[in-house]
Amino acid sequence: MSLSAYSRGLVAVSAATVALSTAGLMTRLVSIDGPTLLFLRGTIAGVFLLAVLAVTARRRIIADFVRLGWPGLLICATSAACAVLFIGALYTTSVAHVAIIFATCPFLAAGLGFLLLGERPGRVALIASGVAMAGVAVMIGSGEEGTLFGDLLAFAMTAMVALWTVLVRRYPDKPALPCTVVSCFLSATVALPFATPLATSSHDLLVVLGFGVLAFSLGFLLLTIGARDVPPVESALIGALDAPLAPFWVWLFLGDVPALTTLIGGIVVLAAVVGHVLLARNAPVVVAVPSIDR
């Protein structure tokens, strides 16, 4: 892996994490139910990204979708499952709980990356993951009440994100934009039988439109592109920034003040991620990616 490719992946994954961390804020700004939000977000994002694909790919658009194959469809199904579980968790437990649980993703990604890709995470990444987990432990003491069902959905979502990260890394030849388009429409299709989009107010529709295009569409696309050049444990470690960012957006725009332990834990997670990024150049991860059938 060249340094330039790693750097580009690092920037893409970091930017994607910031964008996607606003999902919790979106659920607090609307009054619609979870399935309706999932349907609208998936449909809006899918249409927007399909239009982008039509402009950028033009005559290659059909060929790009054909290139997905079974591995690409597996990536699409996994990311769609992530979206369904994510929205479900946000509606059944607190934003902080979802973010805190998601911060455990580096451990799952490291294990899956080792089992499926043969990637051995470096010492720096493992230490940083441990520090991030310590920050998560501090944040759990924030006193926010969640629900067992919602927390289980958040854990399932975290596991699916870890699997998705490894799959994208395992099959880097699969086109990112078509993958994201299919994923959006899959999640919308799953939600449709339970959704009531015609009852959505103009305010809620505008909120979902803004988040669906600017946060979800562009964020998920950047994540899909960046995950190709960043090992799963590092990609998931950067994603742990969602833990301090998600409650931060809710505080910034809605005035919900996080508990002191949440702030302290968020700072610890942030320090772990920044420290890892700064030290990774001197302690790169050894990557051994199996040959890919093309």
N, C-alpha and C positions, 0 to 999 in steps of 0.2 A: 504494500500500500504506500503510495507516494505521499509526501507531506502535504502537497497541494490538494490532493483528493481528500485527505483526512481533514484538512482545514475547511474545505468547502462543506464537507459533511457536517462538521462541528457547528458551523454557522447556521446551516439549514435546520439541523435538529434543535438548536437553541432557539432560533426564531419561531419554529413551529411550536415549541413548548410554551413560549410566551403567548402565542395566539390561541392555542387550544386551552390554556389555563383559564380563559374567560368563559368557558361553558357553564360553570357554576353560577356566575353572575347572570348569564342569560336566563337560566331557569328561575332566578329570583325576580327578573324584570317582567316576566310574562305571567298570565293567569290561566293559560291553557294546560291541559293534562299532558302527561308524558308521551303517550302514543302519538298525539296530534303534533307535539313539538318534534318528535323523531321523524314523523312523516314529512312535515314541512321542511325541516332542516335538510333531510336527505334529498328531497325533491328539488329544492332550491339549489343546493350545492351541486347535485348531479347535473341539472340543466346548465348551470353556469360553467361547470368544468367541461361538459360536453361541447358547449359553444367555444370554449378556449381550445379544445382539442380539434374542433372543426377548422378553426383558423390556423392553428400551428401545423397540424398534420395533413390537412386537405385530402389529397388522394390516398394517403397512407392510413386513413382512419380505420377502414375495415381490416386492413392487414395488421394494424396495431392490436386490435381486439382479438384477432385470430392468434396472434403471438402469445396471448395469455396462456393458453393450454390449461391442463389440469393444475399445474403448480400455481399459475396465475389466478385461477378461479379459487384455489384454496386460500391464497393471500386475500382475495376479495371477500370471501366468506368469513375469514377470521377478523378482518377489519370491520365488517358489518356487525359481527357479533360484539365486538368491542363497543361500537356506537350504541347498540341496543342495551347492553349491560350498563354502560356508562350513564345514559339518560335515566335508566331505571334506578340506578344507585342514587343519583342526584335527587330524585323525587322521593326516595324512601329513607334517606339518612342525611346527615348534615354535609355541607360542602367540605368542611374541614376533615370529616371522617373519610370521605372519598379520597381527598388529596393525600391524607396521611397514609391510608392503606396503599394507595398507588405508589408511594415512595418506596415500598418494598419490592418494586419491579426489578431493580438491578440484581437482586439475589436470584429471582426466578430466571431472568434473562441469562445470567452467568451460568446457571446450571443447564439450561436448555442449549445455550451456545456451546458448552463443553460436550454435551451428549450428542447433539445433532451436527455440529460444525467442527468439533475438535479444537475449538478456540480456548486457549488457557488464558484467563484474565490475568493481567500483570499485578504485581504486589500493590502498586499505587491505586489501581482501580478497586482492589479488594478492601484496602484500608479506607479509601474514600467511601465505599459502600457501607462499611461498618460505622463510620462517623455519621453518615446520613441516617442510618438506622437508629443511632443514638438520638439524633435530633427528632426523629419520628417518635421515639419512646417518650421524649420530653413533651411533645405536642399532644400525645394521648392524654396527658394530665390536664388538658385545657378545660375539662369539665363539660364539654359539649355532649349532649345525649344523642346517640344514634339509635338505630334499630338493628336487631340481629339480621333480619332479612336484607335490609339495605347494605349492611356491612358485608354480608355474604355475596351480594351482587357486585360490590366493589372489589372483593377479592377475586371473584370470577373474571371481572373485567381486567384486573391487573395480570392475571395469568394469561388471558388472551392477548393482551398487548405484548407480553414477553414472547409468546409464541409467534405473533405477527412480526416482531422485530427480527427474530431468528429466520423466519421464512423469507423475508425481504432480503436478508443478508445471504441466504442460501441460494436464492434465485435472482441475482442482480440484473439479469437480462430481461426481466419482465417489465414492460413499459409502465412507468409510474402513473401517468395521467389516466389511461384506460382502467387501470386497477382501481383508482380512486373513484372514477365515474361509476363503475359497476358496483363498488362497495356502497356508494351513496344510494343508488336505486334499490339495492338489496335491502338495506336497512329501512328504507321507505316502504317497500313492499311488505316487509314483516309487520310494520306498524299500521298499515292501511286498514285492516279489518277492525281495529280498535280505535281508530282516529276519527275525529269530527272536524275536519279542516274548514268546512263551510260555516261553522259557528265561530271562527276565529275573528277577533276584532281587528280593526285596521292598525291599532297600536301594536298588538302582539305580532301581527304579520310583518310590520316594519322592523321590529326588533329581531325577529327570526331571520328576516331577509339580510339585515346587516351582519349578524353573527354568522349566518350560513355561508355568506360569500367571503367576507373579510377574515373571519376567525377560522371557521371550520374548513372551508374549501382550500384556501391558500395555506393554512397551517398544516392540514393533513397532506397536501401535496408536497410541501417542503419536508415533512417528516418522512414521506415515502422516498423522496430523492436522497435526503441526507443519510437515511439508515443504510444505504448501500455502501457508504464509505466509512462508517463508524461501527466498530464491533458492538454486538448486542448489549454487553454489560455497560459500555460507555454511553450508548444511546439511551438506555434505560436510566442510567445515573443522571444524565442531563434532564431526562423527563421527571426525575424526582423533584426538580424545581417547581413542579406543579403544587407541591405541598405548601410552600410558603406563598406562592403567587395566587392560587385560587382564593384563599381567605382574604388576601390583600385587596383584590379587585372588589370583593363584596364590601369590605370596609371603606375603600376609597369612594365608591359610587353610592353606597346605601347607608354608610355610617355605622355599620355593625362593627364594633370594636373587638378585635380578637383578644383572647385572654393572654396574660403575660407569658404563660408557658407556651402558648402557640407562637408568640413572637420569638421567644428564645429558641424554640425548636426549629422554626423557620430559618433563623440566622445560622444555626448549626448545619442544616441541610444545604443552605446556600454556600457556606464556607467549604463544605465537603466537595461540592460540585466545582466551585472556582479553583480550589486547591488542586483537584484532580486535573483540571484542564491545564493549569500552569505547570504541573509536574509531569504530565503525560509525555511531553517532548523528550524528557530525559529518561523516561521509563516506558517506552512504547510497548503495546500489547503484541504478543506474538500471534500471528494469524496463520492458520493452516486450513484454508477453504478447500473442500473436496472439488474435484473436477466436475463441471456441469455439462450435461448433455445439451447440445444446442440443435 
